[in-house]
Amino acid sequence: MHLSADTSKRDAVVSAFKHSWHAYERHAMGDDEYHPLGQSGSNLTEAGGIGYMIVDVIDSLQIMGLDDEYSRARTWVSEKLSFERDDDFSTFETTIRVLGGLLSAYHLSGEDPVYLEKAVDLADRMLPAFETPSGIPFPYVNLAKGEGRHAKDFPGLSSIAEVATLQLEFRYLSHLTDDEKYWRAAEKVMEVVKRARLPHGLASVFIAIDQGQYETSVIRLGSRGDSFYEYLLKQYIQTNNSEEVYKDMYDDAMEAIHTYLIQKSMGNKMTYTSELVPENGPDGELTWRLTPKQDHLACFLGGSLMLGATRTGALVHPVSVPPKPEELSEKGKRDWKTGVDLIQTCMHTHDTATGLSPEIVYFRVPSDGMDVLPNAPTDWYIKGAAIGEFPPYDARYMLRPETIESLFIAYRLTGDQRYRDHGWRIFQAIEKHCRVEGGGYATIINVDENPSRQEDKMETFFLSETLKYLYLLFDNSDVIPLDRYVLNTEAHPLPIFNPNIRTGFS
């Protein structure tokens, strides 16, 4: 089914994008980050920047047809982008934002060699991060010295999301260069992760670098856990459904999520994702406490489940838009319904004074004792947001894309206008509360405060993901079609391909 563009809304998104990008160009061109209130830029390290903002956003310029802005960005990449930086950079963030951005720009530009040259240079500097006893990479890498580094706050550990969200990028680079070393390093991680599987099938957020075994730690679909589950599905899609091992790992993980983490709220029976917190029982045995906490980051899962239902849960290929019940397996139907319900819940978390969703919400459970309070919430609340107190971290809206990402996927798979309507309401709330008159958009300190207070922070993912997903939501379905592309966790579209090397493990 061809889905036509809503041109007025799409063009409004482009206008918001230009309002941000032109301010960055004026005040901070080349810097890694932009601060819209101070109209200034900053870099990730004292050793200098690595094109974080420009490279993360360049494919947005390409997709939106902003040719003049794109030309200036390409010139900067060609003439000024350098990875000779003697400092430590996040292996994960550098991969998804910078390596992913370069590879996407390479493809969308018709294979402009400048992007592939930069991508190879960056990846070669990052490969030493994988040189550990287990193959689980260090969370940081010194790009000038080519040395992996431990995290200062969690030495010896990496998070599961960080180590298992590198694969799309390194695999595609091997496909482009016919050099298997990038693929093998990234694939080895997945082999170790599969071997380390815990009995319940879920992933603790920390994994030991040397041993390649999970560390007893919280289990969640938000921070440090989220994109592990996302990339299980996307690795299967990336190589044209040819690697059954990822389908099996994905199906196994979704079964575990449904068994242990999917819950219903007290009032309106909203579907949400919970967390499992490890505790020591009275006899020293390990127990798990279910906590009704959901990060905004977990809102990726609704769209991911719907996409997975049409790929791993489909009895025919391609499925209809929307899928007919007879086209999906029983697991496919289950995942589709849960995905639809989770998106609805994530939209309900926008029922705030600003219409923006907080960073973290808690859902009502019978044991929370809140029924004795006047005006107790029926379904969810922001923890610690007492009147008169400075708002907790949970109350922020950081210009995050996850709900909009799910709305985009859901609209492409259904053609249902309500997903565009939801996206437009979020965009209007961003325009009203986050827009900075001098250019750019800012984080909101408390979504339940109107008029709102702004914080001087505009993450690169606002331009790379949030506005790109909004653009794609309102553009026609021939632009970045889901049967030809897989989007990495930073919304960089990479083409689906048939691998030309031997892949997989058992």
Secondary structure as the mmCIF struct_conf table of DSSP 4:
data_model
#
loop_
_struct_conf.conf_type_id
_struct_conf.id
_struct_conf.beg_label_comp_id
_struct_conf.beg_label_asym_id
_struct_conf.beg_label_seq_id
_struct_conf.end_label_comp_id
_struct_conf.end_label_asym_id
_struct_conf.end_label_seq_id
HELX_RH_AL_P HELX_RH_AL_P1 THR A 7 ALA A 28
TURN_TY1_P TURN_TY1_P1 MET A 29 GLY A 30
BEND BEND1 ASP A 32 ASP A 32
STRN STRN1 GLU A 33 HIS A 35
TURN_TY1_P TURN_TY1_P2 PRO A 36 GLN A 39
STRN STRN2 SER A 40 SER A 42
BEND BEND2 LEU A 44 THR A 45
TURN_TY1_P TURN_TY1_P3 GLU A 46 ALA A 47
HELX_RH_AL_P HELX_RH_AL_P2 TYR A 52 ILE A 63
TURN_TY1_P TURN_TY1_P4 MET A 64 GLY A 65
HELX_RH_AL_P HELX_RH_AL_P3 ASP A 67 LYS A 80
BEND BEND3 ASP A 87 ASP A 87
STRN STRN3 ASP A 88 SER A 90
HELX_RH_AL_P HELX_RH_AL_P4 THR A 91 GLU A 93
HELX_RH_PI_P HELX_RH_PI_P1 THR A 94 LEU A 99
HELX_RH_AL_P HELX_RH_AL_P5 GLY A 100 LEU A 108
TURN_TY1_P TURN_TY1_P5 SER A 109 GLY A 110
HELX_RH_AL_P HELX_RH_AL_P6 PRO A 113 MET A 126
HELX_RH_3T_P HELX_RH_3T_P1 LEU A 127 PHE A 130
BEND BEND4 THR A 132 GLY A 135
HELX_LH_PP_P HELX_LH_PP_P1 ILE A 136 PHE A 138
BEND BEND5 PRO A 139 PRO A 139
STRN STRN4 TYR A 140 ASN A 142
TURN_TY1_P TURN_TY1_P6 LEU A 143 GLY A 146
STRN STRN5 GLU A 147 ARG A 149
BEND BEND6 LYS A 152 PHE A 154
TURN_TY1_P TURN_TY1_P7 PRO A 155 GLY A 156
STRN STRN6 LEU A 157 SER A 159
HELX_RH_AL_P HELX_RH_AL_P7 ILE A 160 VAL A 163
BEND BEND7 ALA A 164 LEU A 166
HELX_RH_AL_P HELX_RH_AL_P8 GLN A 167 THR A 177
TURN_TY1_P TURN_TY1_P8 ASP A 178 ASP A 178
TURN_TY1_P TURN_TY1_P9 GLU A 180 GLU A 180
HELX_RH_AL_P HELX_RH_AL_P9 LYS A 181 ARG A 195
TURN_TY1_P TURN_TY1_P10 ALA A 196 ALA A 196
TURN_TY1_P TURN_TY1_P11 PRO A 199 HIS A 200
BEND BEND8 GLY A 201 GLY A 201
BEND BEND9 VAL A 205 VAL A 205
STRN STRN7 PHE A 206 ALA A 208
TURN_TY1_P TURN_TY1_P12 ILE A 209 GLN A 211
STRN STRN8 TYR A 214 TYR A 214
BEND BEND10 THR A 216 THR A 216
STRN STRN9 ILE A 219 ILE A 219
BEND BEND11 LEU A 221 GLY A 222
TURN_TY1_P TURN_TY1_P13 SER A 223 GLY A 225
HELX_RH_AL_P HELX_RH_AL_P10 ASP A 226 GLN A 238
TURN_TY1_P TURN_TY1_P14 THR A 239 ASN A 241
HELX_RH_AL_P HELX_RH_AL_P11 GLU A 244 TYR A 260
TURN_TY1_P TURN_TY1_P15 LEU A 261 LEU A 261
STRN STRN10 ILE A 262 LYS A 264
BEND BEND12 MET A 266 ASN A 268
STRN STRN11 THR A 271 THR A 273
STRN STRN12 GLU A 275 ASN A 280
TURN_TY1_P TURN_TY1_P16 PRO A 282 ASP A 283
BEND BEND13 GLY A 284 GLY A 284
STRN STRN13 LEU A 286 THR A 291
STRN STRN14 LYS A 293 ASP A 295
HELX_RH_3T_P HELX_RH_3T_P2 HIS A 296 CYS A 299
HELX_RH_AL_P HELX_RH_AL_P12 PHE A 300 ARG A 311
TURN_TY1_P TURN_TY1_P17 THR A 312 GLY A 313
STRN STRN15 ALA A 314 ALA A 314
BEND BEND14 LEU A 315 PRO A 318
HELX_LH_PP_P HELX_LH_PP_P2 VAL A 319 SER A 320
BEND BEND15 VAL A 321 PRO A 322
HELX_LH_PP_P HELX_LH_PP_P3 PRO A 323 LYS A 324
HELX_RH_3T_P HELX_RH_3T_P3 PRO A 325 GLU A 327
STRN STRN16 LEU A 328 LEU A 328
HELX_RH_AL_P HELX_RH_AL_P13 GLU A 330 HIS A 348
TURN_TY1_P TURN_TY1_P18 THR A 349 HIS A 350
BEND BEND16 THR A 352 GLY A 355
BEND BEND17 GLU A 359 GLU A 359
STRN STRN17 ILE A 360 PHE A 363
HELX_RH_3T_P HELX_RH_3T_P4 PRO A 366 ASP A 368
HELX_RH_3T_P HELX_RH_3T_P5 MET A 370 VAL A 372
BEND BEND18 LEU A 373 LEU A 373
TURN_TY1_P TURN_TY1_P19 PRO A 374 ASN A 375
BEND BEND19 THR A 378 ASP A 379
STRN STRN18 TRP A 380 TYR A 381
TURN_TY1_P TURN_TY1_P20 LYS A 383 GLY A 384
TURN_TY1_P TURN_TY1_P21 ILE A 387 GLY A 388
BEND BEND20 GLU A 389 GLU A 389
HELX_LH_PP_P HELX_LH_PP_P4 PHE A 390 PRO A 392
HELX_RH_3T_P HELX_RH_3T_P6 TYR A 393 ALA A 395
STRN STRN19 TYR A 397 TYR A 397
HELX_RH_AL_P HELX_RH_AL_P14 GLU A 402 THR A 414
HELX_RH_AL_P HELX_RH_AL_P15 GLN A 417 HIS A 433
TURN_TY1_P TURN_TY1_P22 CYS A 434 CYS A 434
STRN STRN20 ARG A 435 ARG A 435
TURN_TY1_P TURN_TY1_P23 GLU A 437 GLY A 438
BEND BEND21 GLY A 439 GLY A 440
STRN STRN21 TYR A 441 TYR A 441
STRN STRN22 THR A 443 ILE A 444
BEND BEND22 ILE A 445 ILE A 445
TURN_TY1_P TURN_TY1_P24 VAL A 447 ASP A 448
BEND BEND23 ASN A 450 PRO A 451
HELX_LH_PP_P HELX_LH_PP_P5 SER A 452 ARG A 453
STRN STRN23 GLN A 454 GLU A 455
BEND BEND24 ASP A 456 ASP A 456
STRN STRN24 MET A 458 MET A 458
HELX_RH_AL_P HELX_RH_AL_P16 THR A 460 PHE A 461
HELX_RH_PI_P HELX_RH_PI_P2 PHE A 462 THR A 466
HELX_RH_AL_P HELX_RH_AL_P17 LEU A 467 PHE A 474
BEND BEND25 ASP A 475 ASP A 475
TURN_TY1_P TURN_TY1_P25 SER A 477 ASP A 478
BEND BEND26 VAL A 479 ILE A 480
TURN_TY1_P TURN_TY1_P26 LEU A 482 ARG A 484
STRN STRN25 TYR A 485 LEU A 487
TURN_TY1_P TURN_TY1_P27 THR A 489 GLU A 490
STRN STRN26 PRO A 493 PRO A 495
BEND BEND27 ASN A 500 ILE A 501
#
